[in-house]
Amino acid sequence: MFLTDGFTSYEVLDCGNGEKLERWGDVYLRRPDPQAIWPPRMPELWEKAQAWYHRSERGGGSWEFMASLPERWTLSYRDLSFYVRPTGFKHTGLFPEQGANWDWMSGLIRERVAQGRTVNVLNLFGYTGAATMACAKAGATVCHVDVAKGMVQWAKENRELCGIPETQTRWIIDDAKKFVEREIRRGHFYDGILMDPPSYGRGPGGEVWRLEDELYHLADICAQALSNQPLFYLINGYTTGFQASVLSNMIDMTVVPRFGGRVTADELCLPVTAGGVLPCGTSGRWQV
């Protein structure tokens, strides 16, 4: 498994009955998690929850606040800092399990930068920019792409919070596939590419995105956008039913024939303070 265990300001306290109890700094949140099908190990901990996200039978859901929370607050991971807050879609603007991938990419980038070489990274479906910050902090120049203007603004605020120079980031509000196709035509290539595509979404022109229909084609296009000396390639998957081997197969078919290298794919997991680990998604990684 790819286990993120470097947080001190975040932890999964307990999970069970389709939910998880988390500590985000000094704030305790209770959120749905369909993977946690077992009973909680420490039911008494759940009284700590200050906000509880309830799913609706009609889809979506809403927060119940048992205490007054800050409008937003900061969370740290190693030398990075991020703004977090409860959103209307149960999320907080950060996926802590991705810390394992931030560490992996940062290590590769720092090694190449130490050799006096530049690293250009493309972050697709970049959301609020945690991976962008990790790569930039390690010394890369990052092109951050997301279709949601509000998320890009949030990412820019995270850049300022992390103290990363503006010259290290480029912000694009656009459809991921169309942007990559244009970059290839322009002759713009990247040493590292990562993507975190949603299961379903719409582009700026109303284009419908369905992961099972689009992901392989996007993975293939992105492989063509890698530079002649690529460093890494990463696909994250949160869609139920998408196994790690699915991501591994796609990378093996699109990247390996051109560059060789090594593919690893596994579950993303977080340690649970009450015991065990919580599976949070999958990642497929490639490196030389």
FILUMZA-107274 format. One record per residue (C-alpha): y negated, x negated, z; residue in one letter. Coordinates in Angstrom, 3 decimals. Layout:
<atoms>
py = Y, px = X, pz = Z, type = A
...
</atoms>
This chain:
<atoms>
py = 0.000, px = 0.000, pz = 0.000, type = M
py = -3.672, px = -0.968, pz = -0.363, type = F
py = -4.814, px = -0.623, pz = 3.256, type = L
py = -8.473, px = -0.629, pz = 4.287, type = T
py = -8.697, px = -1.967, pz = 7.815, type = D
py = -12.062, px = -3.777, pz = 7.806, type = G
py = -14.252, px = -0.974, pz = 9.159, type = F
py = -15.661, px = -1.098, pz = 12.679, type = T
py = -18.083, px = 1.829, pz = 12.291, type = S
py = -15.551, px = 4.234, pz = 10.742, type = Y
py = -12.071, px = 5.365, pz = 11.741, type = E
py = -9.603, px = 8.167, pz = 11.220, type = V
py = -8.951, px = 9.209, pz = 14.802, type = L
py = -6.142, px = 11.657, pz = 14.056, type = D
py = -4.832, px = 13.861, pz = 11.263, type = C
py = -2.475, px = 16.791, pz = 10.900, type = G
py = -2.127, px = 20.450, pz = 9.922, type = N
py = -3.961, px = 19.723, pz = 6.676, type = G
py = -7.017, px = 18.144, pz = 8.317, type = E
py = -8.377, px = 14.817, pz = 9.549, type = K
py = -10.710, px = 13.911, pz = 12.405, type = L
py = -13.010, px = 10.981, pz = 11.603, type = E
py = -15.635, px = 8.929, pz = 13.373, type = R
py = -18.563, px = 8.041, pz = 11.130, type = W
py = -20.559, px = 5.730, pz = 13.361, type = G
py = -21.527, px = 7.994, pz = 16.272, type = D
py = -20.768, px = 11.205, pz = 14.357, type = V
py = -17.394, px = 12.970, pz = 14.500, type = Y
py = -16.373, px = 15.075, pz = 11.498, type = L
py = -13.390, px = 17.348, pz = 10.919, type = R
py = -12.452, px = 17.727, pz = 7.252, type = R
py = -9.576, px = 19.118, pz = 5.157, type = P
py = -6.869, px = 16.726, pz = 3.979, type = D
py = -3.869, px = 18.305, pz = 2.242, type = P
py = -1.775, px = 15.143, pz = 2.627, type = Q
py = -1.640, px = 15.515, pz = 6.417, type = A
py = 1.202, px = 18.046, pz = 6.559, type = I
py = 2.461, px = 16.900, pz = 9.985, type = W
py = 1.101, px = 18.087, pz = 13.372, type = P
py = -1.702, px = 16.092, pz = 15.045, type = P
py = -0.529, px = 13.363, pz = 17.424, type = R
py = -3.467, px = 13.709, pz = 19.848, type = M
py = -4.790, px = 17.321, pz = 19.790, type = P
py = -7.195, px = 16.631, pz = 22.653, type = E
py = -9.243, px = 14.313, pz = 20.409, type = L
py = -10.248, px = 17.158, pz = 18.115, type = W
py = -12.712, px = 18.523, pz = 20.662, type = E
py = -14.938, px = 15.584, pz = 19.700, type = K
py = -15.730, px = 17.166, pz = 16.311, type = A
py = -19.471, px = 17.784, pz = 15.831, type = Q
py = -19.081, px = 19.350, pz = 12.373, type = A
py = -16.103, px = 21.083, pz = 10.736, type = W
py = -15.698, px = 21.744, pz = 7.038, type = Y
py = -13.909, px = 25.033, pz = 6.333, type = H
py = -12.339, px = 25.682, pz = 2.962, type = R
py = -12.964, px = 29.041, pz = 1.309, type = S
py = -10.190, px = 31.107, pz = -0.265, type = E
py = -12.491, px = 31.491, pz = -3.285, type = R
py = -12.855, px = 27.724, pz = -3.660, type = G
py = -15.246, px = 25.246, pz = -2.115, type = G
py = -16.222, px = 25.801, pz = 1.480, type = G
py = -18.935, px = 25.223, pz = 4.053, type = S
py = -19.756, px = 23.223, pz = 7.162, type = W
py = -19.779, px = 24.595, pz = 10.689, type = E
py = -22.031, px = 22.490, pz = 12.909, type = F
py = -21.206, px = 22.361, pz = 16.610, type = M
py = -23.980, px = 19.845, pz = 17.315, type = A
py = -27.249, px = 18.736, pz = 15.748, type = S
py = -26.649, px = 15.877, pz = 13.300, type = L
py = -29.100, px = 13.452, pz = 11.679, type = P
py = -30.146, px = 14.346, pz = 8.145, type = E
py = -28.405, px = 11.123, pz = 7.168, type = R
py = -27.352, px = 7.918, pz = 8.886, type = W
py = -26.007, px = 4.484, pz = 7.941, type = T
py = -22.485, px = 3.127, pz = 7.961, type = L
py = -21.595, px = -0.550, pz = 7.595, type = S
py = -18.643, px = -2.365, pz = 6.058, type = Y
py = -18.657, px = -6.152, pz = 6.335, type = R
py = -22.032, px = -7.193, pz = 4.802, type = D
py = -22.657, px = -3.797, pz = 3.183, type = L
py = -24.531, px = -0.736, pz = 4.446, type = S
py = -24.504, px = 2.817, pz = 3.092, type = F
py = -26.274, px = 6.096, pz = 3.722, type = Y
py = -23.898, px = 8.950, pz = 4.572, type = V
py = -24.347, px = 12.665, pz = 5.261, type = R
py = -22.248, px = 15.845, pz = 5.008, type = P
py = -22.526, px = 17.373, pz = 1.535, type = T
py = -21.684, px = 20.832, pz = 0.264, type = G
py = -18.444, px = 19.545, pz = -1.260, type = F
py = -16.989, px = 18.298, pz = 2.095, type = K
py = -17.721, px = 14.671, pz = 1.157, type = H
py = -20.152, px = 12.308, pz = 2.878, type = T
py = -21.193, px = 10.029, pz = 0.005, type = G
py = -18.604, px = 7.372, pz = 0.848, type = L
py = -14.842, px = 6.984, pz = 0.396, type = F
py = -13.852, px = 4.473, pz = 3.114, type = P
py = -10.354, px = 3.908, pz = 1.718, type = E
py = -11.985, px = 2.124, pz = -1.217, type = Q
py = -12.792, px = -0.793, pz = 1.091, type = G
py = -9.534, px = -2.430, pz = 0.002, type = A
py = -10.764, px = -2.398, pz = -3.600, type = N
py = -14.241, px = -3.625, pz = -2.638, type = W
py = -12.629, px = -6.620, pz = -0.948, type = D
py = -10.360, px = -7.304, pz = -3.916, type = W
py = -13.171, px = -7.199, pz = -6.491, type = M
py = -15.570, px = -9.148, pz = -4.287, type = S
py = -13.058, px = -11.941, pz = -3.815, type = G
py = -12.519, px = -12.332, pz = -7.553, type = L
py = -16.253, px = -12.241, pz = -8.268, type = I
py = -17.136, px = -14.802, pz = -5.598, type = R
py = -14.466, px = -17.162, pz = -6.887, type = E
py = -15.875, px = -17.044, pz = -10.424, type = R
py = -19.505, px = -17.269, pz = -9.294, type = V
py = -18.578, px = -20.348, pz = -7.241, type = A
py = -17.520, px = -21.923, pz = -10.539, type = Q
py = -21.065, px = -21.467, pz = -11.826, type = G
py = -20.180, px = -18.558, pz = -14.107, type = R
py = -21.824, px = -15.165, pz = -14.427, type = T
py = -19.973, px = -11.884, pz = -13.912, type = V
py = -20.962, px = -8.592, pz = -15.554, type = N
py = -19.354, px = -5.454, pz = -14.135, type = V
py = -19.266, px = -1.866, pz = -15.411, type = L
py = -18.824, px = 0.865, pz = -12.781, type = N
py = -17.998, px = 4.239, pz = -14.346, type = L
py = -18.286, px = 7.490, pz = -12.362, type = F
py = -20.168, px = 5.271, pz = -9.916, type = G
py = -21.101, px = 8.069, pz = -7.462, type = Y
py = -23.329, px = 6.734, pz = -4.650, type = T
py = -22.648, px = 3.137, pz = -5.567, type = G
py = -20.424, px = 1.658, pz = -2.856, type = A
py = -18.412, px = -0.344, pz = -5.400, type = A
py = -21.630, px = -1.273, pz = -7.200, type = T
py = -23.001, px = -2.688, pz = -3.946, type = M
py = -19.801, px = -4.594, pz = -3.189, type = A
py = -19.753, px = -6.229, pz = -6.624, type = C
py = -23.482, px = -7.002, pz = -6.637, type = A
py = -23.390, px = -8.432, pz = -3.120, type = K
py = -20.611, px = -10.765, pz = -4.273, type = A
py = -22.880, px = -12.047, pz = -7.053, type = G
py = -22.190, px = -9.840, pz = -10.084, type = A
py = -24.644, px = -7.974, pz = -12.291, type = T
py = -23.546, px = -4.333, pz = -12.331, type = V
py = -24.092, px = -1.471, pz = -14.766, type = C
py = -23.690, px = 1.751, pz = -12.773, type = H
py = -22.915, px = 4.930, pz = -14.739, type = V
py = -22.800, px = 8.478, pz = -13.394, type = D
py = -23.631, px = 11.838, pz = -14.919, type = V
py = -25.317, px = 13.155, pz = -11.745, type = A
py = -28.955, px = 12.136, pz = -11.337, type = K
py = -28.867, px = 12.839, pz = -7.599, type = G
py = -25.915, px = 10.507, pz = -7.067, type = M
py = -27.627, px = 7.712, pz = -8.992, type = V
py = -30.711, px = 8.130, pz = -6.808, type = Q
py = -28.506, px = 7.902, pz = -3.712, type = W
py = -26.956, px = 4.717, pz = -5.132, type = A
py = -30.409, px = 3.213, pz = -5.668, type = K
py = -31.239, px = 3.894, pz = -2.021, type = E
py = -27.996, px = 2.158, pz = -1.013, type = N
py = -29.048, px = -0.847, pz = -3.107, type = R
py = -32.304, px = -1.074, pz = -1.176, type = E
py = -30.426, px = -0.687, pz = 2.105, type = L
py = -28.106, px = -3.573, pz = 1.167, type = C
py = -31.038, px = -5.792, pz = 0.153, type = G
py = -29.707, px = -6.343, pz = -3.368, type = I
py = -32.329, px = -7.394, pz = -5.973, type = P
py = -33.185, px = -4.813, pz = -8.633, type = E
py = -32.327, px = -7.360, pz = -11.332, type = T
py = -28.643, px = -7.162, pz = -10.394, type = Q
py = -28.220, px = -3.464, pz = -11.162, type = T
py = -28.676, px = -1.239, pz = -14.191, type = R
py = -28.624, px = 2.533, pz = -13.751, type = W
py = -27.322, px = 4.894, pz = -16.450, type = I
py = -27.183, px = 8.705, pz = -16.264, type = I
py = -24.749, px = 9.597, pz = -19.025, type = D
py = -21.243, px = 10.641, pz = -20.004, type = D
py = -18.941, px = 7.702, pz = -19.243, type = A
py = -16.908, px = 7.723, pz = -22.463, type = K
py = -19.902, px = 8.092, pz = -24.754, type = K
py = -21.715, px = 5.288, pz = -22.977, type = F
py = -18.772, px = 2.885, pz = -23.286, type = V
py = -18.415, px = 3.705, pz = -26.985, type = E
py = -22.079, px = 2.861, pz = -27.519, type = R
py = -21.752, px = -0.379, pz = -25.553, type = E
py = -18.897, px = -1.496, pz = -27.792, type = I
py = -20.947, px = -0.754, pz = -30.924, type = R
py = -23.853, px = -2.739, pz = -29.437, type = R
py = -21.602, px = -5.679, pz = -28.679, type = G
py = -22.046, px = -5.361, pz = -24.895, type = H
py = -18.882, px = -6.369, pz = -23.038, type = F
py = -17.966, px = -6.675, pz = -19.363, type = Y
py = -15.961, px = -9.101, pz = -17.258, type = D
py = -14.923, px = -6.392, pz = -14.819, type = G
py = -14.553, px = -2.639, pz = -15.337, type = I
py = -13.767, px = -0.022, pz = -12.719, type = L
py = -13.624, px = 3.754, pz = -12.915, type = M
py = -13.206, px = 6.603, pz = -10.458, type = D
py = -12.843, px = 9.657, pz = -12.702, type = P
py = -12.785, px = 13.217, pz = -11.328, type = P
py = -9.956, px = 15.655, pz = -11.950, type = S
py = -12.360, px = 18.031, pz = -13.659, type = Y
py = -16.029, px = 17.910, pz = -14.559, type = G
py = -18.737, px = 18.525, pz = -17.122, type = R
py = -20.908, px = 16.069, pz = -19.011, type = G
py = -24.708, px = 16.311, pz = -19.423, type = P
py = -24.251, px = 18.411, pz = -22.556, type = G
py = -21.678, px = 20.729, pz = -20.983, type = G
py = -18.690, px = 18.709, pz = -22.204, type = E
py = -15.530, px = 19.572, pz = -20.294, type = V
py = -13.596, px = 16.706, pz = -18.683, type = W
py = -9.937, px = 17.202, pz = -17.726, type = R
py = -8.334, px = 14.083, pz = -16.348, type = L
py = -4.901, px = 14.622, pz = -17.839, type = E
py = -6.438, px = 15.076, pz = -21.307, type = D
py = -9.031, px = 12.309, pz = -21.200, type = E
py = -7.946, px = 9.453, pz = -18.955, type = L
py = -5.695, px = 7.512, pz = -21.311, type = Y
py = -8.262, px = 7.593, pz = -24.105, type = H
py = -10.977, px = 6.432, pz = -21.719, type = L
py = -8.739, px = 3.663, pz = -20.361, type = A
py = -8.078, px = 2.478, pz = -23.920, type = D
py = -11.780, px = 2.468, pz = -24.844, type = I
py = -12.662, px = 0.590, pz = -21.673, type = C
py = -10.043, px = -2.049, pz = -22.426, type = A
py = -11.925, px = -2.666, pz = -25.681, type = Q
py = -15.143, px = -3.142, pz = -23.680, type = A
py = -13.743, px = -6.093, pz = -21.728, type = L
py = -15.156, px = -9.532, pz = -22.464, type = S
py = -13.119, px = -12.387, pz = -23.930, type = N
py = -12.540, px = -13.767, pz = -20.430, type = Q
py = -12.145, px = -10.672, pz = -18.270, type = P
py = -11.813, px = -10.836, pz = -14.509, type = L
py = -10.524, px = -7.431, pz = -13.397, type = F
py = -9.871, px = -3.848, pz = -14.409, type = Y
py = -9.474, px = -0.991, pz = -11.923, type = L
py = -8.621, px = 2.702, pz = -12.214, type = I
py = -8.766, px = 4.961, pz = -9.153, type = N
py = -6.928, px = 8.265, pz = -9.037, type = G
py = -7.358, px = 11.127, pz = -6.595, type = Y
py = -5.717, px = 13.899, pz = -8.612, type = T
py = -2.676, px = 15.442, pz = -6.923, type = T
py = 0.455, px = 14.568, pz = -8.873, type = G
py = -0.927, px = 11.379, pz = -10.436, type = F
py = 1.390, px = 8.668, pz = -9.130, type = Q
py = 0.522, px = 4.984, pz = -8.958, type = A
py = 2.973, px = 4.327, pz = -11.786, type = S
py = 0.875, px = 6.542, pz = -14.086, type = V
py = -2.103, px = 4.242, pz = -13.627, type = L
py = 0.111, px = 1.175, pz = -13.911, type = S
py = 1.578, px = 2.377, pz = -17.204, type = N
py = -1.855, px = 3.048, pz = -18.713, type = M
py = -3.192, px = -0.370, pz = -17.792, type = I
py = 0.007, px = -2.010, pz = -19.009, type = D
py = -0.416, px = -0.283, pz = -22.394, type = M
py = -4.159, px = -0.826, pz = -22.858, type = T
py = -5.121, px = -4.116, pz = -21.180, type = V
py = -1.999, px = -6.287, pz = -20.945, type = V
py = -1.307, px = -6.460, pz = -24.729, type = P
py = -4.736, px = -8.060, pz = -25.244, type = R
py = -5.047, px = -10.285, pz = -22.190, type = F
py = -1.680, px = -10.614, pz = -20.456, type = G
py = -2.268, px = -10.798, pz = -16.719, type = G
py = -0.818, px = -8.908, pz = -13.800, type = R
py = -0.843, px = -5.186, pz = -12.966, type = V
py = -0.397, px = -3.811, pz = -9.461, type = T
py = -0.617, px = -0.152, pz = -8.481, type = A
py = -0.164, px = 1.495, pz = -5.117, type = D
py = -1.418, px = 4.057, pz = -2.628, type = E
py = -4.817, px = 3.709, pz = -0.993, type = L
py = -4.394, px = 4.234, pz = 2.743, type = C
py = -6.389, px = 4.268, pz = 5.953, type = L
py = -5.004, px = 3.416, pz = 9.396, type = P
py = -4.990, px = 6.304, pz = 11.867, type = V
py = -5.992, px = 5.465, pz = 15.445, type = T
py = -3.516, px = 7.990, pz = 16.862, type = A
py = -0.750, px = 6.351, pz = 14.832, type = G
py = 0.487, px = 5.936, pz = 11.284, type = G
py = -1.510, px = 5.782, pz = 8.070, type = V
py = -3.214, px = 8.422, pz = 5.931, type = L
py = -2.640, px = 8.266, pz = 2.153, type = P
py = -5.929, px = 8.827, pz = 0.329, type = C
py = -5.291, px = 8.297, pz = -3.373, type = G
py = -3.990, px = 5.662, pz = -5.756, type = T
py = -5.346, px = 2.613, pz = -7.546, type = S
py = -4.163, px = 0.617, pz = -10.527, type = G
py = -5.435, px = -2.972, pz = -10.662, type = R
py = -5.320, px = -5.662, pz = -13.328, type = W
py = -6.299, px = -9.301, pz = -13.070, type = Q
py = -5.551, px = -12.444, pz = -15.038, type = V
</atoms>
